[in-house]
Amino acid sequence: MSVQNEVMSLAENGSTELVQLRNVDLNLLTVFDAVMQVQNITRAAHALGMSQPAVSNAVARLKIMFNDELFMRYGRGIQPTHRAYQLFGSIRQALQIVQNELPGAGFNPLVSERVFNVAICSPLDIRLTAKLFNQIKESASHVQLHLNSSVNENIERKLRYQEKDFLISYSHFESEEYSCEPLFKDEFVLAVSKDHPRINNMVSYQQLLVEQHAVVGLNLFSSLSRSYYEASELARCVAYQGTDMNSVLSVVSKTEMVAIAPRWLVEDYAEHLNLSVVLLSDLERERTCYLSWHHAAERDSGHQWMKAVLSDFGSKF
């Protein structure tokens, strides 16, 4: 149940509950939001300009308010409960809406120290990370960018609850909860060893069927290879499944195996790994890289700014 629905339920249950709602210190919600974002009491206190005991006290009051533990100790930090995750999206959206409506409110990238968490699927992190960090540094020197290339099946939940602000990947979300904006297109080619005895400048689908293939693990959520091998005759040609494209290309360079990969990546490693770029004649050669986010974040002026930065960044490729 969302926070909005809980408030409506209180209203339906009568004036006594509404009196209790009016007695709630809504500042506790800003503490909840900060603790959820960093999942550490000390760092949340620093971000809020509060003492650690004050934040701990606020968390204790939140537990009573929502009748749930909300946060459990986990290593040096804390782990939100399922109930905390349920509340986070609604509370964060509500706080953002209120913040955006306040007089003089807005996001100023020149002075903001906000942290943006962006998930980026491998191997796009190799191509984009350094350039993106440099662009953010030039336009907003105090804004912090945290990039994570470990993307799994939980990414939709993380976007929904705004643990991640954006996702950069070759995947397109079909759900109406999410927005997906094309950033740029990548050309995919076949990577082979320069000493490969059978393959030259271009390869047909029939030729691929008689070769052994190296791929990024097809069971991995963000597998770069899945779209070419899933429900395809090529699946029976897979001889090696690696954790990332770096290991895949390394194996290809030392064997007669082949791998489908972005042209820019193969060209970057061509000299070092003794690889050749081979054109694909019968397979999809272009794939779109998308910027994705959850609709709930769109009212936030900071989110709008970062989206514009990322969109402009993508247009340069």
Disulfide bonds with the S-S distance in Angstrom:
none
